[in-house]
Amino acid sequence: MKKKDVRKTTQTPEYDSKREQNVIIEEIYTSVKKVAEQVTTMKEEILTEVRTEIGGVKSELEIVKMAVMENSRGIKGLKTDVAEIKIRQDRMEQKLDTALDNHEKRITHVEEKIGI
């Protein structure tokens, strides 16, 4: 059986694997850091835009709420007006019915007098 060579190999100045690993790790770290910073920046931009849009929507919602309240008051007023018109219409119909009855009685009485 052959014995393994236990001597430590020395790195040559042209190639140092540990140094190369450290350089690669540093490059990866730098790249990951840039991506993380970009993600954070994009997140903040998106949040700012969303907050702006939400503010606009809230403002428009307040306008719609006011319009709905105004329309509700208008509808209540119209309902009251319609109820009053119905009451007046009923009174007018009663007066008209009474007048028609009176006219029919008078016409019948006149017809009886003249013999028609």
C-alpha positions as CSV (number, residue, x, y, z in Angstrom):
1,M,0.0,0.0,0.0
2,K,1.1,3.4,-0.9
3,K,1.3,6.1,1.7
4,K,-0.2,9.4,0.9
5,D,2.0,12.3,0.5
6,V,1.2,14.4,3.6
7,R,3.4,17.3,2.7
8,K,1.6,20.6,2.4
9,T,1.5,22.0,-1.1
10,T,2.4,25.6,-1.2
11,Q,0.5,28.0,-3.3
12,T,2.3,29.6,-6.2
13,P,2.0,33.4,-6.6
14,E,0.3,32.8,-9.9
15,Y,-2.6,30.9,-8.4
16,D,-4.0,31.0,-4.9
17,S,-7.4,29.2,-4.6
18,K,-8.3,30.7,-1.3
19,R,-7.7,34.1,-2.6
20,E,-9.8,33.3,-5.7
21,Q,-12.6,32.0,-3.5
22,N,-12.5,35.2,-1.4
23,V,-12.7,37.4,-4.6
24,I,-15.6,35.4,-6.0
25,I,-17.4,35.6,-2.6
26,E,-16.8,39.3,-2.5
27,E,-18.2,39.7,-6.0
28,I,-21.3,37.6,-5.1
29,Y,-21.8,39.7,-1.9
30,T,-21.5,42.9,-3.9
31,S,-24.0,41.7,-6.5
32,V,-26.5,40.5,-3.8
33,K,-26.1,43.8,-2.0
34,K,-26.9,45.8,-5.2
35,V,-29.9,43.6,-5.9
36,A,-31.1,44.1,-2.3
37,E,-30.7,47.9,-2.6
38,Q,-32.6,47.9,-5.9
39,V,-35.4,45.8,-4.4
40,T,-35.6,48.2,-1.5
41,T,-35.6,51.2,-3.8
42,M,-38.3,49.7,-6.0
43,K,-40.4,48.8,-2.9
44,E,-40.2,52.3,-1.6
45,E,-41.2,53.7,-5.1
46,I,-44.1,51.3,-5.3
47,L,-45.2,52.1,-1.7
48,T,-45.1,55.8,-2.5
49,E,-47.1,55.4,-5.7
50,V,-49.7,53.2,-3.9
51,R,-50.0,55.7,-1.1
52,T,-50.5,58.5,-3.6
53,E,-53.2,56.4,-5.4
54,I,-54.9,55.5,-2.2
55,G,-54.9,59.2,-1.2
56,G,-56.6,60.0,-4.5
57,V,-59.1,57.3,-4.1
58,K,-60.0,58.4,-0.6
59,S,-60.4,62.0,-1.9
60,E,-62.7,60.8,-4.6
61,L,-64.6,58.6,-2.2
62,E,-65.3,61.6,0.0
63,I,-66.7,63.5,-3.0
64,V,-68.9,60.5,-3.8
65,K,-70.1,60.3,-0.2
66,M,-71.1,63.9,-0.3
67,A,-72.9,63.5,-3.6
68,V,-74.7,60.5,-2.2
69,M,-75.8,62.4,0.9
70,E,-77.0,65.3,-1.3
71,N,-78.9,62.9,-3.5
72,S,-80.4,61.2,-0.5
73,R,-81.7,64.5,0.8
74,G,-83.0,65.4,-2.7
75,I,-84.8,62.0,-2.9
76,K,-86.4,62.5,0.6
77,G,-87.5,66.0,-0.6
78,L,-89.0,64.5,-3.7
79,K,-90.8,61.8,-1.8
80,T,-92.4,64.5,0.4
81,D,-93.3,66.6,-2.6
82,V,-94.9,63.5,-4.3
83,A,-96.9,62.7,-1.1
84,E,-98.2,66.3,-1.1
85,I,-99.1,66.2,-4.7
86,K,-101.0,62.9,-4.1
87,I,-102.9,64.6,-1.3
88,R,-103.8,67.6,-3.5
89,Q,-104.8,65.3,-6.3
90,D,-107.1,63.4,-4.0
91,R,-108.7,66.7,-2.8
92,M,-109.1,67.8,-6.4
93,E,-110.7,64.5,-7.4
94,Q,-113.1,64.8,-4.5
95,K,-114.0,68.3,-5.5
96,L,-114.4,67.3,-9.1
97,D,-116.6,64.3,-8.2
98,T,-118.7,66.6,-6.0
99,A,-119.0,69.2,-8.8
100,L,-119.9,66.5,-11.4
101,D,-122.6,65.1,-9.1
102,N,-124.0,68.5,-8.6
103,H,-124.0,69.2,-12.3
104,E,-125.6,65.9,-13.1
105,K,-128.3,66.6,-10.5
106,R,-128.9,70.1,-11.9
107,I,-129.0,68.8,-15.5
108,T,-131.5,66.1,-14.5
109,H,-133.6,68.6,-12.7
110,V,-133.5,71.0,-15.7
111,E,-134.4,68.1,-18.1
112,E,-137.4,67.1,-15.8
113,K,-138.6,70.7,-15.9
114,I,-138.4,71.0,-19.6
115,G,-139.7,67.5,-20.2
116,I,-136.7,65.8,-21.9
